[in-house]
Amino acid sequence: MQAFYENRTLPLFIERSHRLNCGPHLHNHIEMIYMLQGKTLAGCDEEEYVIRSGDIYIAFPNQIHWFKTTEWEDYYIYIFSPDFCPEFRDMFQSQIPCSAVNSTIACSPELPTLLKNLYKEKHKPTDPFQEARLRGYFLAALGELFSGISFQPTRAADGNILKSILNYCDQNYTEELSLKTLSQALNVGKYYISHVFNEKLHISFNNYINDRRISQAILQMKTFPEKSVTEIAYDVGFNNTRTFNRAFLKYAGCSPREFRKLRQNR
């Protein structure tokens, strides 16, 4: 299946909408749909589903997914980085749901209320504690959801080569990672890997790895204000601060120190 790689930079997106049509795509975020009314045809990897009123759909990082509207819809959509809920990061990297679609009520009677509260909280006027409340709602909602569904393991060397490449990158981006090391780990030619990124995902290998590292760096800057910028740069996989600063500016539109200063001022 030909899929478009969506380079998502925002850690969190929550909206309510009425048309879910979207072609095959993938990204390193988790995507959830809570269907309030209507019906949508959906896919996740090689499986097809129907999302009906009261259902929740979830796609993990690097799962190819798509949606096709079949009638009027009313739904919430939640797209968030694994770094937003690091308590579940290992699960996002090593497992996938056995079914992408499940009934919210069958999973947990509390789940619909938690999902609606997430939307309400996200669209309230912002204050210094909004992110903490959102994380609390997310952790509670995911805990209820994951307790009611089954999972199966996914391994970096399994299945679709595109997903294998991205899974390996997401599990090892904080290490010394190059086209050569990736090629040796997966036994795939490095020129073919470069072709996959440029022609299928429309992003270079280096930019993809840098984006993953900067996303993690931003999370660390928010979570550990006592850590220095240099320490964070090395923690997320950069070999020097000059490269880190350049990649951060490209990703966030400001330098790491400017980013930290803006957060402190707010």
C-alpha contacts under 8 A as a table, 3 or more apart, distances in Angstrom:
res1	aa1	res2	aa2	distance
1	M	24	P	7.69
2	Q	24	P	7.02
2	Q	200	K	7.70
3	A	23	G	7.73
3	A	24	P	4.79
3	A	25	H	4.70
3	A	26	L	6.85
3	A	64	I	6.78
3	A	200	K	7.19
3	A	201	L	7.83
4	F	24	P	6.38
4	F	25	H	4.48
4	F	26	L	6.45
4	F	200	K	6.65
4	F	201	L	5.85
4	F	202	H	7.96
5	Y	25	H	5.61
5	Y	26	L	5.13
5	Y	27	H	5.84
5	Y	200	K	7.26
5	Y	201	L	4.51
5	Y	202	H	6.98
6	E	25	H	6.58
6	E	26	L	6.01
6	E	27	H	5.22
6	E	201	L	7.69
7	N	27	H	6.35
7	N	28	N	7.99
8	R	11	P	7.92
8	R	27	H	6.94
8	R	28	N	7.69
8	R	29	H	7.49
9	T	215	S	7.64
9	T	251	Y	7.60
10	L	13	F	7.03
10	L	80	F	7.79
10	L	81	S	7.87
11	P	79	I	7.98
11	P	80	F	5.35
11	P	81	S	4.97
11	P	83	D	7.68
11	P	84	F	6.54
11	P	215	S	7.99
12	L	78	Y	7.53
12	L	79	I	5.84
12	L	80	F	4.38
12	L	81	S	6.57
12	L	84	F	7.59
13	F	77	I	7.78
13	F	78	Y	5.75
13	F	79	I	5.04
13	F	80	F	6.24
14	I	76	Y	7.17
14	I	77	I	5.64
14	I	78	Y	4.62
14	I	79	I	6.53
14	I	118	L	7.95
14	I	119	Y	6.19
14	I	122	K	6.96
15	E	76	Y	5.75
15	E	77	I	5.46
15	E	78	Y	6.89
15	E	119	Y	6.85
16	R	74	D	7.30
16	R	75	Y	5.68
16	R	76	Y	4.42
16	R	77	I	6.30
16	R	119	Y	7.80
17	S	20	L	7.72
17	S	73	E	7.78
17	S	74	D	6.00
17	S	75	Y	5.72
17	S	76	Y	6.49
17	S	77	I	7.66
18	H	72	W	6.79
18	H	73	E	4.78
18	H	74	D	4.76
18	H	75	Y	6.39
19	R	69	T	6.59
19	R	72	W	7.32
19	R	73	E	6.13
19	R	74	D	7.72
20	L	40	T	7.52
20	L	67	F	6.06
20	L	68	K	6.64
20	L	69	T	5.91
20	L	73	E	7.68
21	N	66	W	7.76
21	N	67	F	5.12
21	N	68	K	4.66
21	N	69	T	5.29
22	C	66	W	5.54
22	C	67	F	5.05
22	C	68	K	6.50
23	G	65	H	7.81
23	G	66	W	5.06
23	G	67	F	6.49
23	G	68	K	7.82
24	P	64	I	6.15
24	P	65	H	5.32
24	P	66	W	4.53
24	P	67	F	7.82
25	H	64	I	5.45
25	H	65	H	5.70
25	H	66	W	6.50
26	L	61	P	7.35
26	L	62	N	5.26
26	L	63	Q	5.87
26	L	64	I	4.85
26	L	65	H	6.43
27	H	61	P	5.98
27	H	62	N	5.34
27	H	63	Q	7.65
28	N	60	F	7.91
28	N	61	P	4.38
28	N	62	N	5.57
28	N	81	S	7.02
28	N	82	P	7.84
28	N	170	D	7.94
29	H	60	F	6.98
29	H	61	P	5.09
29	H	62	N	7.77
29	H	79	I	6.40
29	H	80	F	5.37
29	H	81	S	4.51
29	H	82	P	6.19
30	I	58	I	7.18
30	I	59	A	5.84
30	I	60	F	4.86
30	I	61	P	5.48
30	I	78	Y	7.96
30	I	79	I	5.60
30	I	80	F	5.43
30	I	81	S	6.26
30	I	82	P	6.83
31	E	58	I	5.67
31	E	59	A	5.28
31	E	60	F	6.79
31	E	77	I	7.36
31	E	78	Y	5.78
31	E	79	I	4.46
31	E	80	F	6.75
32	M	56	I	6.88
32	M	57	Y	5.36
32	M	58	I	4.38
32	M	59	A	6.55
32	M	77	I	5.79
32	M	78	Y	5.05
32	M	79	I	6.37
33	I	56	I	5.51
33	I	57	Y	4.94
33	I	58	I	6.57
33	I	75	Y	6.70
33	I	76	Y	5.77
33	I	77	I	4.69
33	I	78	Y	6.43
34	Y	54	G	7.02
34	Y	55	D	6.06
34	Y	56	I	4.55
34	Y	57	Y	6.58
34	Y	75	Y	5.56
34	Y	76	Y	5.15
34	Y	77	I	6.52
34	Y	115	L	7.62
35	M	38	G	7.17
35	M	39	K	7.79
35	M	51	I	6.91
35	M	52	R	6.28
35	M	53	S	5.06
35	M	54	G	5.62
35	M	55	D	5.59
35	M	56	I	6.38
35	M	73	E	7.52
35	M	74	D	6.34
35	M	75	Y	4.43
35	M	76	Y	6.58
36	L	53	S	5.04
36	L	54	G	5.78
36	L	55	D	7.88
36	L	73	E	7.64
36	L	74	D	5.39
36	L	75	Y	5.14
36	L	76	Y	7.56
37	Q	52	R	7.10
37	Q	53	S	4.63
37	Q	54	G	7.49
37	Q	72	W	7.83
37	Q	73	E	5.58
37	Q	74	D	5.04
37	Q	75	Y	6.87
38	G	52	R	6.15
38	G	53	S	5.85
38	G	71	E	6.14
38	G	72	W	5.44
38	G	73	E	4.33
38	G	74	D	6.39
39	K	50	V	6.81
39	K	51	I	5.57
39	K	52	R	4.68
39	K	53	S	6.73
39	K	69	T	7.29
39	K	70	T	6.28
39	K	71	E	5.94
39	K	72	W	7.21
39	K	73	E	6.31
40	T	50	V	5.68
40	T	51	I	5.13
40	T	52	R	6.77
40	T	67	F	6.81
40	T	68	K	5.96
40	T	69	T	4.97
40	T	70	T	5.47
40	T	71	E	7.02
40	T	73	E	7.50
41	L	48	E	7.35
41	L	49	Y	5.94
41	L	50	V	4.66
41	L	51	I	6.35
41	L	67	F	5.82
41	L	68	K	5.05
41	L	69	T	6.34
41	L	70	T	6.66
42	A	48	E	5.79
42	A	49	Y	5.13
42	A	50	V	5.96
42	A	51	I	6.91
42	A	65	H	7.34
42	A	66	W	5.61
42	A	67	F	4.35
42	A	68	K	6.14
43	G	46	E	7.06
43	G	47	E	5.60
43	G	48	E	4.37
43	G	49	Y	5.90
43	G	64	I	7.87
43	G	65	H	5.20
43	G	66	W	5.19
43	G	67	F	6.49
44	C	47	E	5.45
44	C	48	E	6.58
44	C	59	A	6.78
44	C	63	Q	6.46
44	C	64	I	5.68
44	C	65	H	4.35
44	C	66	W	6.83
44	C	100	A	6.70
45	D	63	Q	5.81
45	D	64	I	4.91
45	D	65	H	6.12
49	Y	100	A	7.79
49	Y	101	V	6.96
50	V	101	V	7.84
51	I	55	D	5.94
51	I	56	I	7.36
51	I	57	Y	7.04
51	I	101	V	6.71
52	R	55	D	5.52
54	G	103	S	6.01
54	G	104	T	5.96
54	G	105	I	7.29
55	D	101	V	6.57
55	D	102	N	5.56
55	D	103	S	4.37
55	D	104	T	5.51
56	I	101	V	5.70
56	I	102	N	5.51
56	I	103	S	6.06
56	I	104	T	5.88
57	Y	100	A	5.38
57	Y	101	V	4.47
57	Y	102	N	6.64
58	I	100	A	5.26
58	I	101	V	6.70
59	A	63	Q	6.13
59	A	65	H	7.00
59	A	100	A	6.35
60	F	63	Q	5.80
60	F	92	F	6.27
60	F	96	I	6.42
61	P	92	F	6.82
61	P	93	Q	7.59
62	N	163	K	5.98
62	N	166	L	6.61
62	N	167	N	6.98
63	Q	163	K	7.13
69	T	72	W	7.52
69	T	73	E	7.73
76	Y	119	Y	7.61
80	F	84	F	6.66
81	S	84	F	5.38
81	S	85	C	7.59
82	P	85	C	5.66
82	P	86	P	6.11
82	P	88	F	7.34
82	P	89	R	5.62
82	P	92	F	7.02
83	D	86	P	4.94
83	D	89	R	6.96
83	D	215	S	7.76
83	D	216	Q	6.65
83	D	219	L	6.60
84	F	135	R	7.26
84	F	219	L	7.58
85	C	88	F	5.98
85	C	89	R	6.90
85	C	135	R	6.91
85	C	138	F	7.53
85	C	139	L	6.93
86	P	89	R	4.82
87	E	90	D	7.72
88	F	91	M	5.33
88	F	92	F	6.34
89	R	92	F	5.09
89	R	93	Q	6.33
90	D	93	Q	5.19
90	D	94	S	6.10
91	M	94	S	5.28
91	M	95	Q	5.42
91	M	96	I	7.86
92	F	95	Q	5.96
92	F	96	I	7.08
93	Q	154	T	7.94
93	Q	167	N	7.10
93	Q	170	D	7.45
93	Q	171	Q	6.68
94	S	153	P	5.87
94	S	154	T	5.40
94	S	155	R	6.62
95	Q	151	F	6.25
95	Q	152	Q	5.56
95	Q	153	P	4.32
95	Q	154	T	5.12
96	I	151	F	5.57
96	I	152	Q	5.62
96	I	153	P	6.37
96	I	154	T	6.57
97	P	100	A	6.06
97	P	149	I	7.11
97	P	150	S	5.95
97	P	151	F	4.35
97	P	152	Q	6.25
98	C	149	I	7.75
98	C	150	S	5.65
98	C	151	F	5.05
98	C	152	Q	5.88
99	S	102	N	7.09
99	S	149	I	7.95
99	S	150	S	7.62
102	N	106	A	7.57
102	N	107	C	7.38
102	N	149	I	7.53
103	S	106	A	5.15
103	S	107	C	6.27
104	T	107	C	5.16
104	T	108	S	6.13
104	T	109	P	7.22
104	T	111	L	6.07
104	T	112	P	6.33
104	T	145	L	7.52
105	I	108	S	5.06
105	I	109	P	4.85
105	I	110	E	7.72
105	I	111	L	7.01
105	I	112	P	7.31
106	A	109	P	7.21
106	A	148	G	7.25
107	C	111	L	7.42
107	C	144	E	6.79
107	C	145	L	5.70
107	C	146	F	7.99
107	C	147	S	7.15
107	C	148	G	4.24
107	C	149	I	6.82
108	S	111	L	5.31
108	S	144	E	5.93
108	S	145	L	6.85
108	S	148	G	6.87
109	P	112	P	6.96
110	E	113	T	5.65
110	E	114	L	6.42
110	E	144	E	7.60
111	L	114	L	5.13
111	L	115	L	6.18
111	L	141	A	5.85
111	L	144	E	6.31
111	L	145	L	6.98
112	P	115	L	5.17
112	P	116	K	6.24
113	T	116	K	5.19
113	T	117	N	6.08
114	L	117	N	5.05
114	L	118	L	6.27
114	L	137	Y	6.28
114	L	138	F	7.95
114	L	140	A	7.39
114	L	141	A	5.73
115	L	118	L	5.19
115	L	119	Y	6.82
115	L	137	Y	7.85
115	L	141	A	6.64
116	K	119	Y	5.34
116	K	120	K	6.41
117	N	120	K	4.95
117	N	121	E	5.95
117	N	137	Y	7.42
118	L	121	E	5.21
118	L	122	K	6.13
118	L	134	L	6.37
118	L	137	Y	6.15
118	L	138	F	7.24
119	Y	122	K	5.21
119	Y	123	H	6.39
120	K	123	H	5.41
120	K	124	K	6.37
121	E	124	K	5.33
121	E	130	Q	7.36
121	E	133	R	7.67
121	E	134	L	6.68
122	K	130	Q	7.76
122	K	134	L	7.08
126	T	130	Q	6.12
127	D	130	Q	5.53
128	P	131	E	7.47
128	P	266	R	7.86
129	F	132	A	5.33
129	F	133	R	6.43
130	Q	133	R	5.13
130	Q	134	L	6.15
131	E	134	L	5.02
131	E	135	R	6.12
132	A	135	R	5.14
132	A	136	G	6.19
133	R	136	G	4.97
133	R	137	Y	6.28
134	L	137	Y	5.16
134	L	138	F	6.12
135	R	138	F	4.98
135	R	139	L	6.02
136	G	139	L	5.24
136	G	140	A	6.21
137	Y	140	A	5.17
137	Y	141	A	6.00
138	F	141	A	5.05
138	F	142	L	5.93
139	L	142	L	5.28
139	L	143	G	5.91
140	A	143	G	5.09
140	A	144	E	6.24
141	A	144	E	5.22
141	A	145	L	6.11
142	L	145	L	4.93
142	L	146	F	5.78
143	G	146	F	5.36
143	G	147	S	6.07
144	E	147	S	5.34
144	E	148	G	6.67
145	L	148	G	5.41
145	L	149	I	6.65
146	F	149	I	5.41
146	F	150	S	7.56
154	T	158	D	7.10
155	R	158	D	5.44
155	R	164	S	7.65
155	R	167	N	7.85
156	A	163	K	7.82
156	A	164	S	4.82
156	A	165	I	7.16
156	A	167	N	5.43
156	A	168	Y	5.22
157	A	161	I	7.96
157	A	164	S	5.50
157	A	168	Y	7.98
157	A	186	L	6.33
158	D	161	I	7.71
158	D	164	S	6.21
159	G	163	K	7.37
159	G	164	S	6.78
160	N	163	K	5.39
160	N	164	S	6.13
161	I	164	S	4.85
161	I	165	I	6.13
162	L	165	I	5.28
162	L	166	L	6.40
162	L	196	V	7.17
163	K	166	L	5.13
163	K	167	N	5.87
164	S	167	N	5.19
164	S	168	Y	6.14
164	S	186	L	7.98
165	I	168	Y	5.32
165	I	169	C	6.27
165	I	182	L	7.80
165	I	186	L	7.63
165	I	193	I	7.70
166	L	169	C	5.03
166	L	170	D	6.09
167	N	170	D	5.17
167	N	171	Q	6.22
168	Y	171	Q	5.19
168	Y	172	N	6.13
168	Y	182	L	7.82
169	C	172	N	5.21
169	C	173	Y	5.35
169	C	177	L	7.97
169	C	182	L	7.89
169	C	209	I	7.25
170	D	173	Y	5.68
170	D	212	R	7.48
172	N	175	E	5.51
172	N	177	L	7.16
173	Y	176	E	7.46
173	Y	177	L	6.37
173	Y	209	I	6.16
173	Y	212	R	7.07
173	Y	213	R	6.74
173	Y	236	V	7.58
173	Y	237	G	6.67
174	T	177	L	7.84
174	T	213	R	6.79
174	T	235	D	6.95
174	T	236	V	4.75
174	T	237	G	4.07
174	T	238	F	7.79
175	E	236	V	7.86
175	E	237	G	5.47
176	E	237	G	6.71
177	L	181	T	6.03
177	L	182	L	6.79
178	S	181	T	5.27
178	S	182	L	6.09
179	L	182	L	5.10
179	L	183	S	5.89
179	L	190	K	5.43
179	L	193	I	7.29
179	L	194	S	7.45
179	L	205	F	7.63
180	K	183	S	5.04
180	K	184	Q	6.23
180	K	190	K	6.06
181	T	184	Q	5.14
181	T	185	A	6.09
182	L	185	A	5.11
182	L	186	L	6.19
182	L	188	V	7.93
182	L	190	K	7.44
183	S	186	L	5.47
183	S	187	N	5.42
183	S	188	V	4.90
183	S	189	G	5.52
183	S	190	K	5.08
183	S	193	I	7.45
184	Q	187	N	5.06
184	Q	188	V	6.96
188	V	192	Y	7.16
188	V	193	I	7.12
189	G	192	Y	5.26
189	G	193	I	6.41
190	K	193	I	4.96
190	K	194	S	6.18
191	Y	194	S	5.02
191	Y	195	H	6.16
192	Y	195	H	4.88
192	Y	196	V	6.21
193	I	196	V	5.04
193	I	197	F	6.51
194	S	197	F	5.32
194	S	198	N	6.23
194	S	204	S	7.13
194	S	205	F	6.37
195	H	198	N	5.20
195	H	199	E	5.54
195	H	200	K	7.43
196	V	199	E	5.58
196	V	200	K	5.18
196	V	201	L	6.58
197	F	200	K	5.78
197	F	201	L	4.86
197	F	202	H	6.07
197	F	203	I	5.51
197	F	204	S	5.44
197	F	205	F	5.85
198	N	201	L	5.85
198	N	202	H	4.67
198	N	203	I	5.21
198	N	204	S	5.34
198	N	205	F	7.66
199	E	202	H	5.58
203	I	207	N	6.54
203	I	208	Y	6.49
204	S	207	N	5.25
204	S	208	Y	6.20
205	F	208	Y	5.19
205	F	209	I	6.33
206	N	209	I	5.26
206	N	210	N	6.05
207	N	210	N	5.01
207	N	211	D	6.00
208	Y	211	D	5.21
208	Y	212	R	6.40
209	I	212	R	5.21
209	I	213	R	6.25
210	N	213	R	5.05
210	N	214	I	6.07
210	N	247	A	6.42
211	D	214	I	5.16
211	D	215	S	6.06
211	D	247	A	7.66
211	D	251	Y	6.78
212	R	215	S	5.19
212	R	216	Q	6.42
213	R	216	Q	5.20
213	R	217	A	6.13
213	R	236	V	5.32
213	R	237	G	6.67
213	R	238	F	7.90
214	I	217	A	4.75
214	I	218	I	6.12
214	I	236	V	7.56
214	I	244	F	7.93
214	I	247	A	7.24
214	I	248	F	6.03
214	I	251	Y	7.25
215	S	218	I	5.30
215	S	219	L	6.51
216	Q	219	L	5.07
216	Q	220	Q	6.29
216	Q	236	V	6.58
217	A	220	Q	5.05
217	A	221	M	6.15
217	A	232	I	6.15
217	A	233	A	6.89
217	A	236	V	6.26
218	I	221	M	5.05
218	I	222	K	6.31
219	L	222	K	5.20
219	L	223	T	6.07
220	Q	223	T	4.95
220	Q	224	F	5.46
220	Q	225	P	7.71
220	Q	232	I	7.00
221	M	224	F	5.49
221	M	225	P	5.55
221	M	227	K	7.37
221	M	229	V	7.87
221	M	232	I	7.61
221	M	260	R	7.07
222	K	225	P	6.18
224	F	227	K	5.69
225	P	228	S	7.80
227	K	231	E	6.42
227	K	232	I	6.74
228	S	231	E	5.18
228	S	232	I	6.34
229	V	232	I	5.16
229	V	233	A	6.13
229	V	256	P	6.91
229	V	257	R	7.32
230	T	233	A	5.06
230	T	234	Y	6.50
230	T	241	T	6.19
231	E	234	Y	5.45
231	E	235	D	6.16
232	I	235	D	4.88
232	I	236	V	6.29
233	A	236	V	5.62
233	A	237	G	6.68
233	A	238	F	5.52
233	A	239	N	7.78
233	A	240	N	7.38
233	A	241	T	6.34
233	A	244	F	6.11
234	Y	237	G	5.26
234	Y	238	F	5.06
234	Y	239	N	6.20
234	Y	240	N	7.21
234	Y	241	T	7.96
235	D	238	F	7.48
238	F	241	T	7.20
238	F	243	T	7.09
238	F	244	F	6.10
239	N	243	T	7.64
240	N	243	T	5.85
240	N	244	F	6.52
241	T	244	F	4.79
241	T	245	N	5.91
242	R	245	N	5.23
242	R	246	R	6.28
243	T	246	R	5.18
243	T	247	A	6.14
244	F	247	A	5.21
244	F	248	F	5.98
245	N	248	F	5.05
245	N	249	L	6.11
245	N	255	S	6.08
245	N	256	P	6.56
246	R	249	L	5.28
246	R	250	K	6.38
246	R	255	S	7.84
247	A	250	K	5.17
247	A	251	Y	6.20
248	F	251	Y	5.11
248	F	252	A	5.79
248	F	253	G	7.41
248	F	254	C	7.06
248	F	255	S	6.16
248	F	256	P	6.45
249	L	252	A	5.40
249	L	253	G	4.78
249	L	254	C	4.68
249	L	255	S	5.06
249	L	256	P	7.49
250	K	253	G	5.68
250	K	254	C	7.68
252	A	255	S	7.66
254	C	258	E	6.07
254	C	259	F	6.26
255	S	258	E	5.12
255	S	259	F	6.13
256	P	259	F	5.02
256	P	260	R	6.22
257	R	260	R	5.08
257	R	261	K	6.08
258	E	261	K	5.02
258	E	262	L	6.10
259	F	262	L	5.21
259	F	263	R	6.40
260	R	263	R	5.19
260	R	264	Q	6.24
261	K	264	Q	5.04
261	K	265	N	6.14
262	L	265	N	5.12
262	L	266	R	6.22
263	R	266	R	5.13
